[in-house]
Amino acid sequence: MNRLQYETSPYLLQHADNPVDWYAWGEEAFATAQAEDKPILLSIGYSACHWCHVMAHESFEDEETAGLMNRLFVNIKVDREERPDVDDIYMQATLMFTGGHGGWPMTVFITPDGRPFHAGTYFPPEPRYGMPSFRQILYAASDAYHNRRGQLEDAANEVTASLKRVGFAVPKEEGGIELDADLLDHAAQKLVAQADPIYGGLHRGQPKFPSPMTLDYLLQYHAHSGDEEVLKVVLFTLRKMAHGGIYDQLGGGFHRYSVDERWLVPHFEKMLYDNAQLTRVYLHAYQVTGDEFFADITRDILNYVEREMLDPSGGFYSTQDADSEGEEGRFFVWSLPEIQEILRETMMPEQLGTVLAYFNVTQRGNFEGHNILNIPHRLEDVAAASGVMDTEELRQAVQQAKSLLFEAREERIKPGRDEKMLAAWNGMMLAAFAEAARVLEDDRYQEIAKGNAQFLLTELSMDDGRLYRTHKRLTDGQGQSKLNGYLEDYASVIDGLIELYQTTFNPHWFEQAERLAEHVLVHFADPDGGFFDTSDDHEALIARPRNMQDNATPAGSNLMAYVLLKLAGYTGKAAYENAAVNVLNQITAAMREYPSAFGTALCGLNLLVRRPIEVAIIGDESAAYELLAVVQKRYHPTVITALATTNQDENATPLLLAHRTRRNDLPTAYVCQNFVCDVPVNTVDALERLLTKIP
């Protein structure tokens, strides 16, 4: 076994038996490269990545290829989920070398001091797909390092200078575009114009990603504007995704993305962050529409996460693989005879035929001779076309079929699971469970959220209260946490704690959120405005990353701006709002031109422009919670809520509650916005009128 046997990352441990002499990222590898005057082969991937597994099997498990790698290079393997800073830097370099083509596995050749001089992604073992073989690339990179050092140094210096100069931040802009409602309007209009009117989604063609951040922004925009076209685009997309193969029709939860434009054939890995974010989008759609369909999808996602991704410690695992039994999607797909064998004992032939039609199951299949369950037609239409079942009969038959097929599927060998627990992704899921707990009135979700918050503040926190990036439970049952937390870790955990406070109104959660925010302002802030992705005492890399565009997860700086604006509403602290505005001011042109990459920033801008609606409720009787229900059941994206059971003085936590008292000896709601407060109210009707009239 190689050095990776001592790591905790499941992805790195997958490579511990490779004949490649892998190093983890660290001083030992770089010192060895300098001492031996060898270039470094840096391979970056993640455990649920299908093509990472393919390249590992084809090349890293091959003795001859591994021998060549060991002779010519010092080889470093990185889990991109553990080290987003390393991933960001070298992905930017890869995009420069390849003309904009990036992805994983990422293969980067760097000098012993970390400067990149060549990069690509997947390379086959033999020349094909118009690509050279991996061995050809190895020889070429080694030859360039030893025999064309001058040219190589020039290329490495040029790319490194670009990384340092840009720092991944969009340059500050002078005049022109303001942080105002016009920018919100333009972004929404552009997103709607780019949407797919046939299959749903916020872009046309393939592949298709769910884009939860921009979908959520459009729901926020609709809440203020009342633009029905915007709402139509979002709801249409959410239905298409939930009816497609990208959604696990039996077990709940979304796969990572669809390889086609119809949401039919996914890459089958399931990511915690996708399901955390999509939970909240479907939950918000339920609040807007009252349609139980969206509530059901929300519950199904959370039930999947609780069943498959929740560790006994209270933390959430990271991913489930696409592959099982050596095949991509094997766990999730079905042949027609398999389904017939399971269902024929409980259904008449005509009933079975109708259920098969509902799930679009055929002899030919839609994925390599098998079927990915999907729902191309409305249940009512399938029932009517059958001539043998009415809508309610078919609904019951579908539920029975789902239950039986799920039970049968549970007997299969499950895909691998990456059981490391990342602070950022746990923060996202904390927010999802906490918000769902209050909207769906589910105490179990609240208990899961509280358990996760406690996990984050103990197992993923250092002695001084700072966050770790990752935690893994070891074979002896003990846990190990390591790596400094990144900006996205702090922003996501703060967001989750704010949501948990708004569900429980335990001031402890708010205090912890504000404590973490203060740490960010001290250790992540750029003196010129905005935030770095790494803290000021983080390991020195060839550049200090500042990634300001959303990818599959929110950009740390943009989510930080959003949560700081929430905290500013709760506390009245100008420093929070000023820091958020500094972030948004750097990306106004980018938000206008590329809104699909700035959904989180647009949500923050929406809160900045509309101004938080501050609701403080005092009282402990059921009537106080009736007032609270007015706020929480409906979709009010700019509302922040605080509640205390007794009269508050100037020392209240949060400060939004300061000097709030019961009026008329009744539970009382205070509603304020933009430094102006309405007359306190004691009744549900009066509170509803206040919330309705505020723009």
N, C-alpha and C positions, 0 to 999 in steps of 0.2 A: 504494500500500500504506500501511497505517496503522502506528502505533507497535509493534504486536504482531510486526512482522517481525523485531524485534531480540530476541525471546524465544526460549527453548529448549523450552518446553512444546509438544508437538505439538497439544494442544487450543487453545492461544492462537494458534499458527501457522495452524491451520485458519481462523481469523478475520482473518488479516492482510490478506486481499484484500477484506474487507467494505467497503462504502462508509461504514459507521459509523466515526467517528473514535475508535476504541477506545484507551484507556489501559490499561496494566498497573497493578496495585495498587501505589501508591507516592506519594511526596511530590508529584510533578509534577501528578498528577490532582487531589489535594486543594487544592493551591495555586491551580490554575486555577479550580476551583469557587468558592473563596473570592474570588478576584480578580474573577470575572465574576458573582458572586452567583447561581450556578446550583445546583440540586439535582444529586445524582449518581445515575445509574442503574447499579446494580451487578448484573451478570449472572454467575452462578456455575454451572459445569457441569463435564463431563469428557469425554474424547474418545470413550469407548465408549458414551455416553448417546444412545439412539435419539431421544428427544424433544428433546434438545439440538440434534441435527442438524435435526430438523423445524422447530423455531422459528428456527434460523439461516437455513434456506432460505426460510421464509415471510416473515420480518421483517428479519433483519439483512442479507440479500442484496438486499432490495428498496430501490431508490433512494429512493422517496418516504418510506418508513418511516425509513430511515437519515437522510434529511435532517431529518425531524422530531426524531429522537433528538439529532442534532448541534445543532439550533437550541435545544432546550429543556433539554438535560442535558449534563453531563460524563459520559462513558460509560466504565465500568471493566469489564473482563472478567477473571475469576479462574478458574484451574484448581483445583478443590477438592482434588485429589490433591496438588498442590504446597503449597497453603495450607490445611491442615485447621483452623488457628486461625480464619482469616477465615470459612471455611465453617461451623464450629461456632457462632460468635457469631451470624451472620446467619441460620443455620437456626433457632436458638432464637427469634430475633426473628420469623421467618416463621411459626413455629408459634404464636406469640402472636397475630399479626395474623389468621391464617386459622382459628383454633380447632382447631389440631392437624394441619393438612394441610400436609405438607412434601414435598420431593422436588426433582428436577432436571429441567430447568433451573430455577434459583432466580432470581427477579427481585425485587430489593430497591431501594427508593428511600430514599436517605439524605441527610442534610444535609452541607454541606461539611466538617463536623468529624466525620462518620462515624456520627451517630445515625440509626437507622432510623425512618421515619415511615409507610411502607406496604410491603407485600410480598406476593408470590404465587409461583407457579411458572410453568408454561407458560401463555401467552396466545395464542389464535388470531389470525390476521390479520383475520378478520371475526367478529362475534358468533356463537357457537355453543357447543354443549355446556353451555348455561346460563351461559357466561362472556362478559364484555365482550371486545371486540377489544383487541389490544395498543395500537392507536392511541388508543382511548378511554381506556385506562389512562394513557398518556403525557400526554394533555391534562389529565386529572383530577389527576394527581400534580403537574404543573407549576402548574396553577391553585391547588392547595392551598398550594404553597410560596410563591407570590407574593401570593395574595389572602386566604389564611386562615392567615397565619404564626403567629398566637397559638395557635390550636387545634393546628396542626401541631407547634409547639414543645412544647406540653403532652404530646401523644401521644409524641413522640420522647423527651422527658425521662422519661416514665413507663416506657417500654419499656427504655430504657438503664439506669435505676435498677434495674429488675428483673434485668437481666443482671448488673449489678455486685453486687447484693445476693445473688443466688443463686450466681453464679459457676459454675453448672452442677454444683456439689457437692451431694450429699444432706446436709441438715443433720445435725450430730452428734446422736447420740441419748443419752438419759440412762436407763440401766438397761433392764430388760425382756428384751432378746434378747441372748444370749451367743454368743460365737464357739465353738460346741461341736458335738458330733455330732448333737444334736437339730436344729440348723439344717440340717445336711447331709441328714438324713433327710427333713425337711419339704420341702426343695427338690426332692429326687429324687422324692418321692411326688407333688408337684404337677406336675412335668414329665411324669411318666408318665400322670397323670390327664388331662392336656391333649392327649396324643398322639393321632394319627389311627390308629385300629385297622384301617382299610380300606386306605388308600393310603400310610400311613407319614408320618413327619414329626412334629415336636413341637408342632404346632397343626393345627387343622382348618380347612377352607375354603381360600380363595385370596386372593392369591398365596401361594406357598410358597418359603421360603428354606431353604438347607441347615442352618443353625444348627450349625456345626461345634464351637463352643465348648461349647455345652450337651450335645451328643452326647458330646464327650470327657469332660465332667464325669461323665456317667452311666456311661461305661465305668470311670472311676476309682472311682465309688461302688460299682459292682458288684464291682470287684477286692477291695474290703474287705468288703463286706456279703454277697457271694454271692447277691444278690437276682436270681433268674432272670427275673422279670418285667421288671426294668430292662434286663437284657441283651437280652431278646426284643424290646423296643421299639427299641433301638438297631440291632440287626442287621436287623430287618424294614425299618426306615427306610433303612439303607444299601443294602440289596438293591433296594428300590423306586427309590431315586434312581439307582443304577447301571444299572438296566434301563429307565429312563425316557428321554424326549427331552432332559431337562436334562443328560444325559451324552452326550458325543460318542461314539457307538458305533463310529465308524471311526478317529478320530484321538486319542481319549483326551481327558481334561480335562472339567471341568464348566463349563456356562454359568452365568450369574449367579443366576437364579432361575426358577421356573416360574410362569406366569400362571394355571395351573389347579391343582386340588387333586391331580391324578394324576401330577405331575412330567412331563407329556407335552410341553407347548408352553412352551419357555423364552423369555426374552429372551436373544438369542443371543450377547451379549458374553461374553467369557471374561476373568476377573480373576485376576491372579497370586495375590492374597491368598486367594481362595476355594480355589484349587487347592493352595496351600501348606498351608492348614489341613486340607482334606479328605484330603490325602495322609496326614497323621498319624493322622486318625481311622480311615481304612481300614487303615493299618498296625497300629494298636492292636487293631482288630477281628481282624486276622490273628493277632496274638500271643495274644489271648484264646482264639480258636477253633481255630487251626491250619488253617483253611479256606483253601485256595489261591485261592479266588475273591477274597478281600479282598486278598491279595498281588498278584494279577493287576491289579486296579484300581489299586493303589498304583503298580505299575510302569508301567501305561499312562499315568497322570497325569504321572509324572516323565519318561517318554519324550517325552510331548507338550511339556512345559516345556523339556526339553533341545533338542528339535527346533525349536520355534517361538519360544521366549521367552528363550533364552540368547544374550547378546551376546559377541562374541569377547573382550571385556575381562574376562569372568567375572561381569558383572552380569546381572540378569534384567529384562526389559522389564515394563511395567505391565499392559497390557490388549490384547485384540484386539476390534475393533469387532463390532457385531451386523450391520452392513450391508456389502454388496458389490454392485457393479453397480447401485447405487441402490435395492436391495431389502433389507429386513430378512430375514436368514436364508438369503439366496440361495445362499451357499456350502455350506450344510449340508443342504438339502432336495432331494428327488428326486421326479420323476414316475415312474410305473410303466414307461412305455416306455423311459426313460433306463436304468433298472436292467436291464430285459429285454435291451436292446441290448448291454449290457456283459457279462452273465452267460450269455446263451443259447448262446454258442459253446463254453463249457466245461462246461455242465450239460445233462442231459436235461430235458425239459419237467416231468416229475413232480418231479425234484430241485429245479429252479428254483422250482416252486410251493411246495415245502416251505420253502425258504429265505425266500421272500417272506412266507410265513405266520409264520415265526419272527420276522422284523423288522416284522411288522404293516404290510406294504405293500399298498395297494389302489389301484384305479383312481381312486376318489374322493379319497383322501388324507386327511390329518388336519390340514393347514395350508395354507389357501388353494389347494386343489387339488393340493398336493404332499404328500410324505410326510416326516415326521420319523422317522427310524429309532428304534424302541423295541422292547422285548422283553416283551410282556405275559404270556407263558406259559413255563414251564420247557422247556428243550430236550428233556428226556426225554418230556414230554407231547406236544410238537409232533411228535416222531419217531413216537411210538406212533399218533397220530391220522392221520399221513400214510399209513401202510400200505405205504410204499415204501422207507423208510430206517430203519435202526436208529440208536440214539443216537450211536454213534461215527461212523457215516457222516455223519450230519447235522452233528456237531461239525466234522468235516473240511471239509464243504461250506460251513459258515458261515465258517470261517477263510479258505477260499479266496475266498469272496464279499467278505469284509471287505478282503482284500488287493487284489482287483481294483477294488473301488469306491473304496478310498482312493487308488489310483494314478490312477484317472480323475478323482477330485476334485482332486487336486494340479494338474491342468491348468487348473482354473478360476481366475478372478481371486480372490485371497484378500481377506478383510476387512482393513481398515486396522489398523495396529498402533501403539500408543502406546509409543514406544521410550525414554521417560524411565525412569530407574531410581531408585526410591525406597528410602531406607534401611530403613524399617520393613518394607516388603513383601519386600525382599531378605533381611532378617533372618528373616522367616517361612519363606522358601523355603530358606535356609541350614539352618534347623533341620530342615526336611522331608528334604532330601537327606542331611544328616548322620545323622539317626536311621535313615532307610531303609538307609543304607550298612551300618550294623552289624547291623540286624535281618535284612536280606535278603542280607547278606554280598556286597555289590556294590562292588568297588573303583572302578568308574567313578563311581558316585554320590559316593564319598568324594573323588575328585579334583575333581569339580564343586563340592562343598561347600568344599574347601580353596581352590579358585580364587575362589569367591565371597567367602569370608572375607578373602582378600588384597585383593580389589577393594574391599570395604567399608572396610578399614583403610588403604587408600591413596587411591583415587579419591574416596571419600565421607568422607574425614577431613581436617580442617583441619591446619595445621602444628602446632597445639598439641594435636592428638589429639581434638578435639571433632568431632562428626558434622555433616556437611551433610545436608540433606533430600533433595536431588535431584541427579542426574547425567545428562547427555545427551551422546552422542557426536555431534559436529558433522560437517558435510559434508566438512571437510578431514581427518577422522579423529581430530582432537583431541577431548578430552572437556572439558566445562565443568560444574563443580559449584557449587551456590549454595543459599542459604537456610539459616538455622540449623536444626539438627535439633530435632525435637519429642520430647516424652517417649516417644511410641510408637516413635519411631525408636530411641532408646536401649534401651528395654525389649525390642524385638524383636531387635535386634542382639545384646544380651547373651544372650538366650535361645538364639539361633543359635550363639553362641560356646560356651556351656555344652554344647550338644548336640554340637558338633564336638569339644570336649575329650573328652567321654565316648565318642567314636568313635575318636579318634586318640591320646588321652592325651599330646598335646604340651602342656606347661604354658604355652606362649606364648598359646594361645587362652584359657586360664583367666585368665591375667594381664591380658589385654586386656578380658575381661568384667568383672573386678573393677575395673579402672581406670575403665571407663565408668560402673559403678555408683557409684563414689565421686564422680564428676562430677555425677551426678544428685542425690545427697544434698546436694551443696553448692549447685547452681544451679537445681534444680526444686522443692525442698522448700518446703512451706507451714509457717511457724512454728507454726501451730495444728494441724498434722498433715496428712498426705497430701501430694500433689504437684499442682503446676500442670502444664498441658500445654505451657507455654512456659517458657524459661529466664529467669532474673532480668535478663538484659541483652537480652531480645528486644524487638522493636519494640513500643511502647506502643499498644495498641488500646483500644476503649471498655470492654472488660472483659478480664480475664486468665482464659482458659477453663480449666475443670476438668471434663472430661467423664468421668463415672465409670460410664457404662453401655456395655456392648458394643453395637456395631452390626454392620456386616458384618465389622469387624475388632475385635480386643480393645481395650477401653479402656486407654489408656496406663498409668493409675495402677494398674489391677487386674493387668495383666501385669507391671508393675514390682514390685508386691507379691509376685507368684508367684516371679519370678526372684530377688528378694531373699531369700526363704525358702530357695531352693535354695542361694544363696551362703552363707547363715547356716549351713546344714548342712555345707558344705565348709570353712568358716573358723572357725566358732564365734563370730563377731562378733555381739554382742547388738544393735548399732546397726542391722544389716540386718533382724533379726526385729522390732525395735521399730518401725522405719519401716513395715514391712509390716502389722503389727498396727494401726497408726494409720490406714492406708488402710481396712482391713476393718472397723474399728470404726465408721466413718462410714456404712456401708451395710448393717448387719445387717438392719434392717427391710425395706430394699429387696430384699435377697437372698431374704428369706422370702416377700415378697409377689409379687415379679416375678423368679423365678429364671431365666426365659428371657433376661433382659437382663444376667445376671451370671454366665455360665458360667465366664469366666476367673477371677473372684473366688472362685467356688465351688471351682475347682481349687486356688487358693491356700489357701483355708480347709481343704480336705481335707488338704493337706500340713501345715498348721499344727496341725490337730487330731490327725492320725494320727502326726505327727512323721516326719522323714526317716529312712529306713533307710540308714545310711552303710556302704558297702562299700569297703574299701581292699584292693587286691591287690598283693603284692610278688613279682616273679619274671619271668624272661624266657623260660623254656622253654615248650614247647607246653602243658605242664600248667597253666601260669598262664592261658593263653588258654582252656583247658577250664573253668577256674573262672569266667573272665569270661563264657563262653557261657551258663553257668547263670543269670547275672544278666541278660544282654542279650537272649536269645532270647524269654524269657517276659515277660508284661506285669506290671511292678512299678512302678506310677506314682509311688510315694513313695520309690523307691530312687535314691540318687545314688552314682555310682561313680568311684573314682580308681584309677589303676594306675601303678606305677613298676617299672622292671626291676631296680633295685638298692636296697639298704637305705637308708632315709631318716633324716635328722637333724631338728633343730628348724627348719631353714630350708626344709623341703619346700614345694613348690607343687603342689596346694593344701595347706593345713595339715592336712587330713584324713589326709594321708600321713605327718605328722610322727612320728618315732620308730618307724615301722613297719619291721619287719625280717623276713627269712625265718625260719621256725621249722622245726626238724628238718632243716635244709638242703634244704628243699623250698619250692616256691611256696606262698604263704600268703595266706589271705583273712581279713580282720578285719571283723566285722559288729557295728555299734553302733547304738543307738537311744535317744534321750531320756537321754543321758549315761550309758548303761550298755552295756558291751561284753561279748559272748560270748567264750568261749575261741577263739583263732585256730584255723582249720582248714586242712587241706592237701588234702582230697579233695572231689571233686564231690558225692558222696553226703552228706558232712557239711555242705557249704554249702547243698545243697538242703533239708536238714532245718532248718537255721537260718532260711532265708528262709520256709519253710512255717510255722514256729511263731510268727514275729513277727506280731502283729496288724496 
